[in-house]
Structure formats: C-alpha cells, structure tokens
Amino acid sequence: MSRVHPFSAPAPATRDAAPPHVFRPPAALGNGVRGVMAAFVLLTLAVIGVMLHGLQLLQQGIEGGISASLQESLVSAGRLQLNLFRLQLVLMLACYVWAAFWTHRVACNVRALGAKGLDDSPGWAVGWYAVPVMNLVRPLRSMAQIWLGSAAPARWQKLATPRLLVAWWCFWIAGNLSYWFVTQYLQPEHTFQGLHTQQMLLLSGQALNLASAALFLLVVQRLTRMQMEEHARQQATEPAPARTLADAFVA
C-alpha cells in the first residue's frame, strides 16, 4: 500500500506555496517605534526624578523623624509616582505593539534582501518574546540574524553579533528580572528605612529600563537605515534586462 498521503500537494508545489518576501520600507514603522520609545524615555526620566525626590524625603524621615509636613509631602510624592507608573505601563504596551510590527517588517525585509538560512520566521521573531525561558535567548539570536542579514545578505553567517545588540539585550533582561523580583518578593514596608530600600530597588529597575529603551532606539534607527541603504544599493546595481533580437527593430 502506498504511504503517500492522497491529498498532499506535490513536493515542488509545497515548496513554492509560500510567496516570496517583498521589501517594504520600514521607515514609517521605525518612526512610530522611535516616537513611542522617546515618549517612554522622557516619562521614565520624570519617574526617576520623582523617585529621587521621594528618596530625599525618606532620608529626612530617617534622620529627623516624622512630621506633618513631611508626611503630606510623602503622600503627595507617592500619589504622583503611582500615577506615573500607570502611564508608564500604558506607554510600555504601546512600545511593545509598535516594536512587534517593526520587528516583523524587518524580518520579512531581510529575506527580501537575499539573506538565506535564518533560524526563525518573521512570526517567531516576534513570538519568542512571549515564550517563557526561550525568551531569554531566542529573541536576541533572531534580532542578531536580522541585523547581520541586512548588513551582508550573502555572508551574514560569517559576521559576529554587534555589541550594541548584546548591550541592549543585557539591559533588557536585567530590567525584566528586576521588575519580576520587585513584584514577587518585595513586601509592603512601614518604616522609613524599609521604604528607602524598596525605593532604591525600584529606582534601579527604572534605570535599567531607561538604558534598555535608549539602546533599543539606536537599534531601530541603525537597522532601519541599514535595510533602506542595502535595498537602495541592490536596486542601483540590478542588471538591465537583456535585449532580444526583436528589440533591435524597435525604434
């Protein structure tokens, strides 16, 4: 009995089923990412400023004890910090959405530019961020291959991962681990010293997120420009269509 599935497509048809990738300029999506990321960076700077002010108030409480004016200032600073945290969460979600669309676009483009042998499809270049454990390493590998394939589509396997990507990913992981630690293990504090320590940990996480966001802005800017320049170079060097004998008789 034949073991070939009766309804399966022939091998050549199956291989050609996926349409070829077409280069689509990533500049518009890149501008969107840079816009929301820049807003996130500015908001994070504001959050850090408010947190530093809160640390100063807590230090005053540690050194001089509680007072009515100090308590009122702490309540006001805490309320402002909480509202900024909420706004920061909204902007962070917007950054994730824009970055996902941009990542999918550049992952498609790198194939249109001629890069072969990439490990992850455009969908998985985005999807790995949502897979526990694997999201610690696979997104970096996917982004590195997109970067290298955009820089040198024909020989990207021979290039090393750029330091910019490694730095961005280290800060990204550190920031996420810091947030996870704060949400999982920090308990409500009721002393000035405890609140001061907790605020310092939160401030460290904000600094890591700020560094990660700033580095990702550079990644988006450089990779977008790299793909646009490589596409323009390929368009400029494409050979002219071969002339046929009939063309010689056309005026």
LOKOLDO-529741 format. One line per 5 residues: their letters; for each residue x, y negated, z of N, C-alpha, C. Coordinates in steps of 0.02 Angstrom, whole numbers. Layout:
a> X/Y/Z/X/Y/Z/X/Y/Z  ...;
***
This chain:
msrvh> 43/60/0/0/0/0/44/-62/0  24/-111/-40/63/-172/-43/58/-211/22  116/-239/45/117/-278/106/113/-353/93  102/-370/30/96/-442/12/25/-464/27  19/-520/62/-47/-547/78/-83/-565/13;
pfsap> -144/-540/2/-178/-552/-63/-195/-624/-76  -201/-665/-23/-221/-734/-32/-163/-783/-23  -102/-758/-16/-44/-802/-7/-24/-831/-74  1/-893/-72/23/-926/-134/89/-898/-156  104/-898/-221/170/-877/-244/225/-918/-211;
apatr> 284/-889/-205/339/-922/-170/356/-990/-198  362/-998/-265/378/-1065/-291/325/-1116/-275  260/-1095/-278/207/-1142/-263/209/-1163/-190  226/-1116/-145/229/-1132/-74/284/-1182/-60  342/-1173/-93/398/-1218/-81/383/-1289/-106;
daapp> 344/-1292/-161/330/-1358/-190/267/-1389/-162  235/-1356/-113/172/-1381/-87/181/-1449/-52  237/-1456/-16/248/-1518/20/270/-1572/-29  235/-1629/-31/253/-1681/-78/320/-1712/-60  358/-1736/-108/422/-1767/-93/411/-1832/-54;
hvfrp> 458/-1848/-11/453/-1909/28/469/-1969/-16  431/-2021/-8/440/-2083/-45/464/-2137/4  514/-2174/-16/540/-2227/27/489/-2283/35  475/-2299/97/431/-2355/112/468/-2402/159  473/-2465/142/514/-2512/183/492/-2511/256;
paalg> 540/-2502/301/523/-2500/373/526/-2568/407  537/-2622/368/547/-2687/398/487/-2712/437  426/-2703/410/366/-2727/444/356/-2692/511  363/-2626/510/357/-2589/573/415/-2607/621  474/-2617/592/531/-2637/634/519/-2704/667;
ngvrg> 489/-2750/630/474/-2816/660/422/-2809/715  373/-2764/705/324/-2752/757/356/-2724/820  401/-2676/811/435/-2647/869/476/-2701/905  513/-2740/866/554/-2791/897/511/-2843/934  452/-2858/906/409/-2906/939/385/-2882/1007;
vmaaf> 358/-2821/1010/332/-2797/1074/389/-2782/1122  447/-2759/1095/504/-2745/1139/532/-2810/1167  534/-2862/1126/558/-2927/1152/512/-2953/1206  446/-2945/1197/399/-2965/1249/410/-2924/1312  423/-2859/1303/436/-2816/1361/499/-2837/1398;
vlltl> 551/-2854/1361/613/-2877/1392/602/-2941/1432  567/-2988/1402/554/-3051/1438/512/-3040/1501  462/-2996/1495/421/-2981/1554/462/-2946/1607  506/-2900/1587/548/-2865/1635/594/-2914/1671  620/-2963/1634/661/-3014/1667/620/-3053/1719;
avigv> 557/-3067/1703/513/-3101/1751/501/-3057/1812  490/-2991/1799/480/-2945/1855/542/-2943/1900  601/-2941/1870/662/-2939/1909/670/-3003/1950  652/-3060/1920/655/-3122/1958/609/-3122/2018  548/-3097/2009/501/-3093/2066/526/-3044/2118;
mlhgl> 555/-2989/2097/581/-2940/2145/640/-2967/2184  683/-3004/2151/739/-3035/2187/714/-3085/2239  662/-3122/2221/631/-3168/2270/603/-3128/2329  571/-3072/2314/545/-3030/2368/600/-3003/2412  656/-2985/2383/713/-2961/2423/739/-3016/2470;
qllqq> 740/-3077/2446/761/-3132/2489/714/-3142/2548  649/-3136/2534/600/-3142/2589/608/-3086/2639  619/-3024/2614/628/-2967/2659/692/-2975/2700  744/-3002/2670/805/-3013/2707/795/-3064/2762  754/-3115/2748/738/-3163/2800/701/-3129/2857;
giegg> 656/-3083/2841/620/-3047/2893/666/-3003/2934  715/-2972/2902/763/-2930/2938/805/-2972/2986  824/-3030/2964/869/-3071/3005/832/-3113/3057  773/-3138/3040/740/-3184/3086/672/-3161/3111  648/-3103/3090/583/-3080/3113/526/-3109/3072;
isasl> 466/-3087/3088/406/-3106/3051/381/-3174/3074  351/-3210/3028/318/-3273/3043/257/-3278/2997  212/-3323/3013/151/-3329/2974/167/-3350/2902  212/-3398/2895/229/-3422/2828/265/-3368/2787  309/-3331/2821/345/-3278/2787/297/-3222/2766;
qeslv> 250/-3205/2809/202/-3153/2791/159/-3175/2732  139/-3238/2731/99/-3263/2675/139/-3262/2610  203/-3280/2614/246/-3279/2555/256/-3208/2529  264/-3160/2575/272/-3090/2556/209/-3063/2522  152/-3080/2548/89/-3057/2518/81/-3086/2448;
sagrl> 97/-3150/2441/91/-3182/2375/140/-3152/2325  202/-3141/2346/252/-3111/2302/234/-3039/2283  208/-3002/2332/187/-2933/2318/129/-2930/2269  81/-2976/2276/24/-2977/2230/47/-2994/2159  92/-3043/2154/118/-3062/2087/157/-3004/2057;
qlnlf> 198/-2971/2097/237/-2914/2072/192/-2858/2047  139/-2843/2084/93/-2790/2063/59/-2807/1997  37/-2869/1989/5/-2889/1926/54/-2885/1868  116/-2904/1879/166/-2899/1827/181/-2826/1809  180/-2783/1859/189/-2711/1846/133/-2686/1800;
rlqlv> 72/-2706/1812/16/-2684/1771/23/-2709/1699  42/-2773/1692/52/-2800/1624/111/-2765/1590  161/-2749/1629/219/-2714/1602/200/-2645/1575  155/-2611/1610/132/-2545/1588/95/-2550/1521  54/-2602/1514/18/-2612/1451/67/-2623/1393;
lmlac> 116/-2666/1405/166/-2680/1353/208/-2618/1338  222/-2578/1389/261/-2517/1378/223/-2469/1332  158/-2462/1343/118/-2419/1299/118/-2446/1228  113/-2512/1220/116/-2541/1153/183/-2528/1120  237/-2531/1159/304/-2515/1133/307/-2443/1109;
yvwaa> 278/-2397/1148/279/-2326/1128/243/-2315/1062  186/-2348/1054/146/-2339/992/184/-2366/932  209/-2428/937/247/-2457/881/309/-2417/865  345/-2396/918/407/-2358/907/392/-2291/875  335/-2260/892/317/-2195/862/306/-2203/787;
fwthr> 269/-2255/766/257/-2267/695/322/-2282/659  364/-2322/690/428/-2339/659/473/-2278/652  476/-2237/704/518/-2177/702/494/-2130/647  429/-2121/641/402/-2078/588/420/-2106/519  417/-2172/511/433/-2202/447/506/-2191/429;
vacnv> 552/-2205/475/623/-2198/458/642/-2124/450  606/-2079/484/619/-2007/475/598/-1985/405  544/-2012/378/524/-1998/309/572/-2029/260  593/-2091/275/636/-2127/229/704/-2093/221  731/-2065/275/797/-2035/270/796/-1976/222;
ralga> 741/-1942/216/734/-1888/167/727/-1916/97  690/-1971/92/684/-2004/26/751/-2030/1  795/-2047/47/862/-2071/28/908/-2015/7  886/-1952/18/926/-1896/-6/958/-1853/47  947/-1867/111/978/-1826/164/946/-1757/166;
kgldd> 987/-1706/172/963/-1638/173/984/-1604/239  946/-1553/258/965/-1512/315/951/-1541/383  907/-1590/388/890/-1617/454/850/-1566/494  861/-1565/558/831/-1513/600/757/-1523/612  736/-1586/619/667/-1600/640/628/-1636/585;
spgwa> 565/-1617/578/521/-1651/532/505/-1721/559  478/-1765/517/458/-1831/542/409/-1827/601  364/-1778/598/317/-1770/654/351/-1752/718  399/-1706/714/434/-1685/775/483/-1738/799  507/-1781/754/550/-1836/776/513/-1880/827;
vgwya> 447/-1883/821/406/-1919/870/382/-1872/925  363/-1811/906/331/-1765/954/375/-1741/1009  442/-1738/998/486/-1712/1051/483/-1754/1114  465/-1817/1109/463/-1859/1169/410/-1835/1218  361/-1798/1195/306/-1776/1237/315/-1704/1262;
vpvmn> 370/-1671/1245/381/-1601/1265/427/-1600/1325  402/-1577/1383/445/-1576/1443/509/-1537/1432  561/-1558/1465/628/-1529/1463/662/-1542/1395  628/-1523/1341/657/-1536/1274/664/-1610/1260  622/-1651/1294/626/-1723/1281/688/-1754/1313;
lvrpl> 729/-1714/1346/792/-1739/1373/848/-1741/1321  842/-1700/1269/897/-1694/1221/875/-1700/1148  817/-1672/1131/798/-1668/1061/784/-1736/1028  753/-1784/1062/742/-1849/1029/808/-1883/1009  859/-1876/1052/924/-1906/1035/953/-1873/973;
rsmaq> 950/-1806/970/977/-1772/912/940/-1792/848  874/-1797/853/834/-1816/795/851/-1887/773  856/-1934/820/872/-2003/802/943/-2008/774  989/-1969/801/1058/-1970/776/1061/-1946/704  1023/-1894/688/1023/-1869/620/991/-1919/572;
iwlgs> 939/-1952/594/908/-2004/553/958/-2060/540  993/-2080/591/1043/-2134/585/1098/-2114/536  1127/-2055/547/1183/-2032/505/1161/-2019/433  1100/-1990/426/1074/-1979/359/1059/-2043/321  1044/-2096/357/1033/-2160/325/1099/-2193/306;
aapar> 1150/-2181/347/1215/-2212/333/1251/-2177/275  1246/-2111/272/1281/-2072/220/1239/-2011/204  1188/-2017/162/1143/-1961/149/1177/-1898/125  1231/-1904/88/1262/-1845/58/1310/-1809/105  1334/-1844/158/1384/-1813/201/1372/-1829/275;
wqkla> 1310/-1834/295/1295/-1856/362/1317/-1805/415  1321/-1740/396/1341/-1688/444/1412/-1697/469  1453/-1733/431/1523/-1742/450/1535/-1802/495  1483/-1841/509/1490/-1901/549/1472/-1887/622  1500/-1928/666/1487/-1921/738/1430/-1966/760;
tprll> 1397/-1947/814/1341/-1986/840/1366/-2055/863  1335/-2109/841/1358/-2176/861/1352/-2187/936  1399/-2225/962/1399/-2239/1034/1337/-2279/1055  1312/-2320/1010/1252/-2359/1026/1194/-2313/1044  1184/-2259/1005/1130/-2212/1019/1141/-2176/1085;
vawwc> 1203/-2157/1098/1219/-2122/1161/1205/-2168/1221  1226/-2231/1216/1215/-2278/1270/1140/-2290/1281  1104/-2300/1226/1031/-2310/1233/999/-2250/1267  1018/-2190/1246/985/-2131/1273/1003/-2121/1347  1064/-2136/1367/1083/-2128/1437/1042/-2175/1481;
fwiag> 1034/-2237/1460/994/-2284/1499/920/-2264/1498  897/-2238/1441/827/-2216/1436/813/-2160/1486  856/-2110/1488/846/-2053/1533/852/-2076/1605  903/-2117/1620/912/-2141/1688/852/-2182/1712  825/-2224/1669/766/-2263/1688/706/-2220/1701;
nlsyw> 695/-2169/1660/638/-2125/1670/646/-2083/1733  707/-2059/1746/719/-2020/1807/709/-2064/1869  730/-2127/1864/721/-2173/1920/646/-2183/1934  607/-2194/1881/535/-2203/1890/503/-2140/1919  524/-2082/1895/497/-2019/1921/513/-2011/1995;
fvtqy> 574/-2028/2014/594/-2021/2085/553/-2068/2128  545/-2130/2106/507/-2179/2146/435/-2157/2155  403/-2133/2102/332/-2114/2107/322/-2049/2145  371/-2005/2145/362/-1939/2176/384/-1937/2249  435/-1975/2266/466/-1965/2332/463/-2025/2378;
lqpeh> 454/-2085/2353/452/-2142/2397/384/-2145/2433  387/-2153/2498/327/-2158/2539/315/-2231/2558  253/-2250/2574/239/-2319/2595/281/-2338/2656  311/-2397/2653/353/-2421/2707/317/-2477/2745  333/-2482/2809/300/-2533/2851/351/-2574/2890;
tfqgl> 415/-2565/2876/466/-2605/2909/503/-2646/2856  533/-2701/2878/569/-2743/2831/627/-2705/2799  662/-2665/2840/719/-2628/2813/697/-2576/2762  643/-2541/2778/617/-2490/2731/592/-2521/2667  556/-2578/2672/532/-2613/2613/591/-2639/2571;
htqqm> 643/-2662/2605/702/-2687/2570/735/-2632/2530  743/-2574/2560/773/-2516/2525/730/-2495/2466  664/-2492/2476/619/-2473/2423/621/-2523/2365  625/-2587/2382/628/-2639/2330/693/-2633/2291  747/-2616/2324/811/-2608/2290/808/-2551/2239;
lllsg> 775/-2496/2257/768/-2439/2212/725/-2458/2151  671/-2494/2165/628/-2517/2109/666/-2565/2064  706/-2608/2094/745/-2656/2054/796/-2620/2010  826/-2567/2036/874/-2529/1997/840/-2498/1936  780/-2471/1946/743/-2443/1890/725/-2495/1838;
qalnl> 708/-2555/1860/692/-2608/1813/754/-2628/1772  812/-2630/1805/874/-2647/1770/890/-2594/1717  880/-2530/1733/892/-2477/1685/844/-2482/1626  781/-2495/1640/732/-2503/1586/749/-2564/1542  773/-2617/1573/792/-2677/1534/849/-2661/1487;
asaal> 900/-2625/1512/957/-2607/1470/936/-2561/1414  893/-2513/1429/868/-2466/1378/830/-2503/1324  786/-2549/1343/746/-2586/1295/791/-2630/1251  840/-2663/1281/885/-2706/1242/925/-2666/1192  949/-2607/1212/987/-2564/1166/943/-2537/1111;
fllvv> 881/-2520/1127/836/-2495/1075/820/-2549/1024  817/-2611/1046/808/-2666/999/864/-2667/948  925/-2655/970/982/-2652/924/977/-2592/878  954/-2535/905/946/-2475/864/896/-2489/807  840/-2518/825/788/-2531/774/814/-2580/722;
qrltr> 847/-2633/744/872/-2683/697/923/-2654/649  971/-2617/675/1025/-2592/633/1002/-2535/588  960/-2490/614/938/-2434/572/891/-2458/517  848/-2506/533/804/-2535/482/845/-2567/426  894/-2608/446/936/-2641/396/977/-2589/356;
mqmee> 1001/-2537/390/1040/-2486/356/1000/-2451/302  938/-2434/318/897/-2400/267/880/-2446/209  865/-2508/223/850/-2555/170/911/-2564/123  970/-2570/153/1030/-2580/113/1046/-2517/72  1038/-2458/101/1053/-2396/65/1003/-2387/8;
harqq> 940/-2403/20/890/-2397/-33/906/-2446/-90  925/-2508/-73/942/-2557/-125/1004/-2534/-164  1052/-2504/-129/1112/-2480/-164/1095/-2424/-212  1052/-2378/-191/1033/-2323/-235/993/-2348/-295  951/-2397/-283/912/-2424/-339/957/-2459/-389;
atepa> 1009/-2492/-364/1054/-2528/-409/1099/-2482/-449  1112/-2422/-423/1158/-2376/-457/1122/-2321/-494  1056/-2323/-497/1020/-2271/-533/1037/-2276/-608  1052/-2219/-641/1069/-2221/-712/1009/-2240/-754  1023/-2276/-809/969/-2294/-855/942/-2233/-890;
partl> 878/-2230/-907/850/-2172/-941/885/-2159/-1008  896/-2096/-1023/932/-2077/-1084/890/-2096/-1145  923/-2123/-1195/889/-2142/-1258/884/-2081/-1303  828/-2075/-1336/816/-2020/-1382/827/-2044/-1454  827/-1998/-1500/837/-2016/-1571/781/-2062/-1595;
adafv> 720/-2050/-1569/663/-2092/-1591/673/-2164/-1569  710/-2176/-1511/720/-2244/-1488/761/-2285/-1537  801/-2252/-1577/844/-2289/-1624/803/-2323/-1679  742/-2299/-1691/700/-2327/-1744/649/-2377/-1717  651/-2389/-1651/605/-2437/-1621/639/-2505/-1619;
a> 607/-2554/-1646/637/-2621/-1649/641/-2651/-1579;
***
